[in-house]
């Protein structure tokens, strides 16, 4: 309606628009394993209550116990 939601700018991407949209919620102490997002997507993360801990590694450095397979599309632990 434009009053609450801003215009959907994904329409500017035409065929390059990401295939998926997600809304993920979880309980206290939840999280995800190391992964590579599909389709070159990215995300906004917003804790509604509490805090979130992020661990970043420099490009090309794999976390201990993590292997990237093939051309980087799959991660195994």
Rosetta silent file (secondary structure, phi, psi, omega in degrees, C-alpha in Angstrom):
SEQUENCE: XXXXXXXXXXXXXXXXXXXXXXXXXXXXXXXXXXXXXXXXXXXXXXXXXXXXXXXXXXXXXXXXXXXXXXXXXXXXX
SCORE:     score description
SCORE:     0.000 S_00000001
   1 L     0.000   -9.518  177.289    0.000    0.000    0.000 S_00000001
   2 L    85.382  -21.552  179.333    3.011    2.334    0.144 S_00000001
   3 L   -80.234  -39.484 -178.818    2.174    3.605    3.626 S_00000001
   4 L  -102.032  -45.209 -175.341    3.838    0.764    5.508 S_00000001
   5 L  -103.267  137.237  175.447    5.924   -1.013    2.867 S_00000001
   6 L   -75.224  163.528  178.612    8.341    0.674    0.509 S_00000001
   7 L   -60.084  146.975  177.891    8.138   -0.219   -3.218 S_00000001
   8 L   -76.977  103.661 -177.649    9.559   -3.592   -4.203 S_00000001
   9 H   -79.142   -7.627  176.871   12.791   -2.636   -5.987 S_00000001
  10 H   -60.892  -25.358 -179.712   13.456   -6.241   -7.048 S_00000001
  11 H   -60.850  -21.097  178.539   11.274   -5.571  -10.115 S_00000001
  12 H   -70.438  -18.140 -177.244   14.205   -3.541  -11.498 S_00000001
  13 H   -85.390  -11.707 -177.492   16.257   -6.756  -11.786 S_00000001
  14 H    48.455 -117.660 -176.807   13.885   -8.480  -14.245 S_00000001
  15 H   -71.563  -12.967 -179.897   15.373  -11.970  -14.902 S_00000001
  16 H   -88.112   -0.424  179.725   18.133  -11.429  -12.323 S_00000001
  17 L   -58.968  134.895  177.810   15.631  -11.283   -9.455 S_00000001
  18 L   -57.644  147.481 -177.201   16.499  -13.866   -6.752 S_00000001
  19 L   -74.167  -25.069 -171.096   14.363  -17.010   -6.891 S_00000001
  20 L  -130.155  154.255  169.474   13.601  -17.132   -3.184 S_00000001
  21 L  -130.523  144.264 -177.496   12.705  -14.941   -0.242 S_00000001
  22 L  -130.834  149.481  165.596   12.959  -16.127    3.332 S_00000001
  23 L  -130.310  116.082 -175.388   11.727  -15.178    6.755 S_00000001
  24 L  -120.807  133.167  174.809   13.490  -17.200    9.410 S_00000001
  25 L  -132.032  158.023 -178.956   12.866  -17.088   13.135 S_00000001
  26 L  -156.127  164.273  179.728   14.239  -19.179   15.936 S_00000001
  27 L   -78.180  178.364  176.447   14.278  -19.689   19.676 S_00000001
  28 L   -52.199  137.959  177.141   16.973  -18.591   22.115 S_00000001
  29 L    68.106   17.238  177.714   20.473  -19.834   21.208 S_00000001
  30 L   -83.172  166.760  179.713   19.442  -20.872   17.695 S_00000001
  31 L  -177.562 -168.113  178.456   21.682  -20.382   14.680 S_00000001
  32 L  -132.294  160.406  174.376   22.870  -21.964   11.468 S_00000001
  33 L   -76.908  166.278  175.444   25.876  -23.953   10.353 S_00000001
  34 L   -58.955  137.150 -177.670   28.410  -22.375    8.000 S_00000001
  35 L  -156.588  166.216  173.447   26.849  -22.118    4.562 S_00000001
  36 L  -113.215  124.823 -179.349   26.942  -20.313    1.241 S_00000001
  37 L   -66.350  138.814 -179.842   23.719  -18.529    0.346 S_00000001
  38 H   -74.062  156.248  172.783   22.168  -19.732   -2.937 S_00000001
  39 H    56.760   31.025  179.137   21.724  -17.547   -6.013 S_00000001
  40 H    54.449   34.083  178.706   24.096  -14.850   -4.734 S_00000001
  41 L   -78.151  169.017  172.470   21.439  -13.755   -2.248 S_00000001
  42 L  -142.635  176.716 -174.108   22.077  -11.741    0.846 S_00000001
  43 L  -146.232  155.605  167.161   20.081  -11.033    3.957 S_00000001
  44 L  -101.399  136.449  178.594   19.175   -8.507    6.589 S_00000001
  45 L  -121.692  129.517 -176.488   19.344   -9.885   10.099 S_00000001
  46 L  -138.079  105.922  172.319   17.466   -8.288   12.947 S_00000001
  47 L   -69.302  125.654  178.229   17.307   -9.715   16.455 S_00000001
  48 L   -74.582  -36.987  177.812   13.924   -8.705   17.863 S_00000001
  49 L  -143.190  140.869  178.489   15.152   -9.336   21.386 S_00000001
  50 L    89.894 -148.498 -177.642   18.649  -10.083   22.681 S_00000001
  51 L  -142.043  169.488 -179.231   21.785  -10.134   20.524 S_00000001
  52 L  -131.740  135.859  178.233   23.408  -12.091   17.714 S_00000001
  53 L  -104.007  125.920  177.408   27.037  -13.178   17.474 S_00000001
  54 L  -112.240  143.050  174.194   28.656  -13.203   14.029 S_00000001
  55 L  -121.506  122.714 -179.615   31.996  -14.760   13.129 S_00000001
  56 L  -114.014  140.302  174.648   33.664  -13.529    9.942 S_00000001
  57 L  -115.746  148.792  178.121   36.657  -15.036    8.171 S_00000001
  58 L   -62.067  153.498  177.211   38.737  -13.263    5.529 S_00000001
  59 L   -53.464  135.689  178.510   37.968  -14.161    1.893 S_00000001
  60 L    85.895   -4.514  179.572   39.583  -17.455    0.937 S_00000001
  61 L  -106.058  120.484  178.441   39.978  -18.659    4.547 S_00000001
  62 L   -88.545  140.346  174.549   37.832  -21.623    5.548 S_00000001
  63 L   -63.496  152.775  178.211   36.775  -21.998    9.185 S_00000001
  64 L   -54.776  132.287  178.180   38.289  -25.021   10.993 S_00000001
  65 L    83.035    4.319 -178.801   36.418  -28.205   10.063 S_00000001
  66 L  -114.403  134.765  175.921   34.693  -26.678    7.022 S_00000001
  67 E  -123.316  138.691  175.159   35.428  -27.621    3.395 S_00000001
  68 E  -100.468  127.791 -176.415   34.180  -25.868    0.291 S_00000001
  69 E   -99.682  152.804  173.562   33.505  -28.281   -2.587 S_00000001
  70 L    56.837 -131.939 -178.121   33.766  -27.774   -6.335 S_00000001
  71 L   -89.555   21.557  176.235   33.431  -24.208   -7.493 S_00000001
  72 L    93.213   10.847 -178.346   32.324  -23.023   -4.054 S_00000001
  73 L   -88.844   -7.261 -178.545   28.638  -23.844   -4.273 S_00000001
  74 E  -137.767  140.757  178.919   28.639  -26.409   -1.471 S_00000001
  75 E  -119.907  133.778  175.199   30.006  -26.437    2.074 S_00000001
  76 E  -124.227  150.286 -179.860   30.546  -29.591    4.122 S_00000001
  77 L  -120.818    0.000    0.000   31.467  -29.936    7.770 S_00000001
